[in-house]
């Protein structure tokens, strides 16, 4: 069981957008890798039954004996479920398709919205010394995503630079507001990051302007470009920072990590 009076040193960020294909998993992997590269200890929680974050960090299916399914629904030792990756300072709790049935099983559990909260705040977590825990949410607003929002301190929203991009945010914002009112009053929006941005494309620039007009300072200054290296890296099971360290995508995710750190330092002051 968790101890709500025990201070939790890790900053927990849910990376969420109910729309698929917006760069959510890509952002989780590469932001985690960029934070790890500057010396932060980072844990990624793969909460998507597709398990793409696990695959993208080189965790083979055969090596996923214990996953987020067991973390949520069974009493599992953290040492068994937290796996190192090929990158220093970066660990992961992997996922498999077993997680797809968890949503149905959670419905009958009276603590169904707090299972991830409890798992991430158990005293045994202290020994790992994580600075950041990034939760890769599924592309839907289901009970798994609710668990992530209840467990998190904040939500980071990847926003694809395409037509109708802002329209999909309204339901997500409503869900965040509902979680604030019911289970996690301290939940806030970490920020909105524009992904797949093409500065040569008038549409990308218009989406950026609309986002900044509507969301103001919530929008990160850093924009993640549409970059072939970012797209290729998952097929080699590594972050783009390891695949092509000097690519525009790698540089952008390093910039995002620095901006995130700067924002959190400023807010803590």
Buried (B, 14 or more C-beta within 10 A) or exposed (E): EBEEEEEBEBBBBBBBBBBEEBBBBBBBBBBBBBBBBEEBBBBBBBBBBBBBBBBBBBBEEEEBEBBBBBBBBEEBEBEEBBBEBEBEBBBBBBBBEBBBEBBEEBEEBEEBBBBBBBBBBEEEBBEBEBBBBBBBBBBBBBBBBBBBBBBBBBBBBBBBBBEEBBEBBEEBEEBBEEBBEEBBEEBBBBBBBBBBBBEEBEEBBEBBEEBBEEBEEBBBBBBBBBBEBBEBBBEEBBBBBBBBEEBBBBBBBBBBBBBBBEBBEEEEE
